[in-house]
């Protein structure tokens, strides 16, 4: 491959991650897999999950955090270069997050129109002091907030619409999803320990220390596998065990930003990959 073409592909791949297109696609694909697993139609929610992730993440990046210079210096530099594109994605996502629920409301489904503004305000309070403080600055909340909001976005609409009941499979799927999402976040916060300590941000890895953080991650891995196993979801259980276990082993050595950007964020694509593999059998 010519060097110029390789450089162009590398630049495009970097932009896909820096603008959170990769992560937003992962969040949407995770929700799609949950729909297939539990038998509800996730199609109406896919653009909302995708746009919601784009909006929250890009707004977070547009408001620089002092710890980013220590935690993710390369991504911070790349985002400065792509700032105009990030602003454009933020604006488009915000418009779609209003337009899609409004269209659904006219079609006789007003629930999402009511839920979306509340979800947006809650999500943005992570990075902006909407309630007088940022949730990111509260002890432990930096780690727990994002997985909890994403899990709520997956399950609350379908439960309120009566498409899903809080039965054993739904609870097992919520536990499985929560363990994977929290595993992802704890790994990222473990990478960010130096910057968080310097700025006084008390994330879970900062409070636990390195050894106890590894134990907590191992417990999340075991909890996710067990939750899937109890419902006979053996392929998701096995895939989660192998993938998360491999990440734990790999992170015994220091890894660069790209490892977290592609492989740790890759956790979000795991349920969809397993679902597609099952469908192909």
QUICOR-V607857 format. One record per residue. OMEGA is omega in radians with two decimals (999 if undefined). BURIAL is 1 if it has 24 or more other ideal C-beta (glycine too) atoms within 12 Angstrom, else 0. D_FIRST is the distance of its C-alpha to the first C-alpha in Angstrom with 1 decimal. Layout:
# QUICOR-V607857
OMEGA:BURIAL:D_FIRST
OMEGA:BURIAL:D_FIRST
This chain:
# QUICOR-V607857
3.12:0:0.0
-3.08:0:3.8
-3.11:0:6.4
3.14:0:8.5
3.11:0:6.8
3.13:0:6.5
3.12:0:10.0
3.12:0:11.2
3.13:0:10.6
3.13:0:12.2
3.12:0:15.0
3.12:0:15.6
3.13:0:16.0
3.14:1:18.3
3.13:1:20.3
3.14:1:20.8
-3.09:1:22.4
3.13:1:24.2
3.07:1:25.9
3.04:1:26.8
3.11:1:25.3
-3.13:1:24.1
3.13:1:27.5
3.08:1:29.4
3.10:1:27.6
3.12:1:28.5
3.11:1:32.1
-3.12:1:32.4
3.08:1:30.9
3.12:1:33.4
3.09:1:36.2
3.14:1:35.2
3.09:1:35.3
3.10:1:38.7
3.12:1:40.0
-3.09:1:39.0
-3.03:1:40.5
3.03:1:43.8
3.03:0:44.1
-3.11:1:44.1
-3.11:0:42.2
-3.03:1:39.6
-3.12:0:38.3
-3.02:1:40.5
-3.05:1:39.4
3.13:1:35.6
3.12:1:35.2
3.09:1:37.7
-3.12:1:36.1
-3.11:1:32.7
3.11:1:34.3
3.11:1:36.6
3.11:1:33.9
-3.10:1:32.0
-3.05:1:35.3
-3.08:1:36.5
-3.08:1:33.3
3.05:1:32.5
3.11:1:36.1
3.14:1:36.1
-3.14:1:33.2
3.05:1:34.9
-3.02:0:37.9
3.06:0:36.6
-3.11:1:38.0
-3.11:0:38.9
-3.09:1:37.5
3.14:1:34.0
3.10:0:33.6
-3.02:0:34.3
-3.04:1:32.8
-3.04:1:29.5
-3.11:0:29.0
3.12:0:25.3
3.10:1:25.7
3.12:1:28.7
-3.14:0:26.9
-3.14:1:24.1
3.08:1:27.0
3.12:0:28.8
-3.07:0:25.8
-3.03:1:25.8
-3.14:0:29.6
3.11:0:30.2
3.12:1:27.9
3.10:1:29.7
3.13:0:33.0
3.11:0:32.1
3.10:1:31.1
-3.11:1:34.3
-3.14:0:36.4
3.13:0:34.9
3.14:1:35.3
3.12:1:38.9
-3.11:0:39.8
3.14:1:38.5
3.01:1:40.3
-3.03:0:43.5
-3.08:0:42.8
3.08:1:41.8
3.11:1:44.9
3.10:0:47.1
3.12:0:46.0
3.11:1:46.7
3.09:0:50.1
3.13:0:51.1
3.09:0:50.2
3.12:0:52.7
-3.04:1:50.6
-3.01:0:51.6
-3.08:1:50.8
3.11:1:47.2
3.11:1:48.5
-3.06:0:50.8
-2.99:1:48.4
3.12:1:45.4
3.13:0:47.1
3.12:0:48.5
-3.14:1:45.2
3.13:1:43.5
3.13:0:46.3
-3.10:1:46.1
-3.10:1:42.3
3.12:1:42.4
3.06:1:45.2
-3.07:1:42.8
-3.05:1:41.4
-3.09:0:44.3
-3.10:0:48.0
-3.13:0:49.2
-3.14:0:52.1
3.08:0:52.7
3.06:0:50.1
3.09:0:46.5
3.12:1:46.1
-3.07:1:43.2
-3.12:1:45.9
3.13:0:48.3
3.13:0:48.4
-3.00:1:46.2
3.10:1:45.4
-3.11:1:42.0
-2.98:1:41.0
-2.97:1:43.0
-3.05:1:42.9
3.10:1:39.5
-3.13:1:39.7
-3.13:1:43.2
3.13:1:42.4
3.12:1:39.5
3.09:1:41.7
3.13:1:44.5
3.11:1:42.2
-2.92:1:41.3
-3.04:1:44.9
-3.09:1:47.4
-3.08:1:46.8
3.07:1:47.0
-3.13:1:50.0
3.11:0:51.8
3.11:0:51.2
3.13:0:52.6
-3.12:0:49.5
3.10:1:49.4
-3.14:0:52.3
-3.14:0:52.3
-3.07:0:52.7
3.11:0:51.4
-3.14:0:48.0
3.13:1:47.5
3.11:0:48.5
3.11:1:46.4
3.10:1:43.3
3.12:1:44.2
3.11:1:44.5
-3.14:1:41.2
-3.13:1:39.4
3.13:1:41.2
3.14:1:40.3
-3.13:1:36.5
-3.14:1:36.6
3.07:1:38.7
3.10:1:36.6
-3.06:1:33.6
-3.14:1:35.7
3.09:1:37.3
3.13:1:34.1
3.12:1:32.9
3.06:1:36.3
3.04:1:36.3
-3.01:1:33.2
-3.01:1:35.2
-3.08:1:38.4
-3.14:0:38.3
-3.13:1:38.2
3.09:1:40.6
-3.12:0:43.1
-3.11:0:42.9
3.12:0:43.7
3.10:0:46.2
-3.05:1:44.3
3.05:0:45.8
-3.13:1:43.0
3.11:1:43.6
3.08:1:41.6
-3.10:1:43.5
-3.08:1:46.8
-2.99:0:46.1
-3.01:0:44.4
-3.06:0:41.5
-3.14:0:43.4
3.06:0:45.1
3.10:1:41.9
3.11:1:40.3
3.13:0:43.4
3.10:1:43.3
3.10:1:39.7
3.11:0:40.8
3.08:0:43.7
3.10:1:41.5
-3.13:1:39.3
-3.14:1:42.5
3.12:1:44.0
3.13:1:41.1
-3.13:1:41.0
-3.14:0:44.8
3.11:1:44.9
-3.09:1:42.6
-3.10:0:44.4
-3.13:0:47.8
3.14:1:46.8
3.12:0:45.2
-2.96:1:41.7
3.12:0:40.5
3.04:1:36.8
3.14:1:36.4
-3.12:1:38.5
-3.14:0:36.5
3.12:1:33.1
3.14:1:34.4
-3.12:1:35.9
-3.05:0:32.8
-3.12:1:30.4
3.10:1:32.8
3.10:0:33.9
3.10:0:30.4
3.14:1:30.0
3.13:1:33.4
-3.11:0:32.5
-3.06:0:29.1
2.96:1:30.9
3.04:0:33.3
3.11:0:30.8
-3.14:0:29.8
3.14:0:26.6
-3.11:0:24.6
-3.08:1:24.7
3.11:0:21.4
3.12:0:23.1
-3.07:1:26.0
-3.05:1:24.0
-3.04:0:22.1
3.10:1:24.1
3.06:1:27.6
3.10:1:27.2
3.05:1:25.9
-3.09:1:29.5
-3.11:1:30.2
-3.03:1:28.1
-3.14:1:29.8
3.14:1:32.8
3.13:1:30.9
3.11:1:28.5
3.13:1:31.7
3.11:1:33.4
3.12:0:30.7
3.10:0:30.6
-3.12:0:34.4
-3.09:0:34.3
-3.08:0:32.0
999:0:34.5
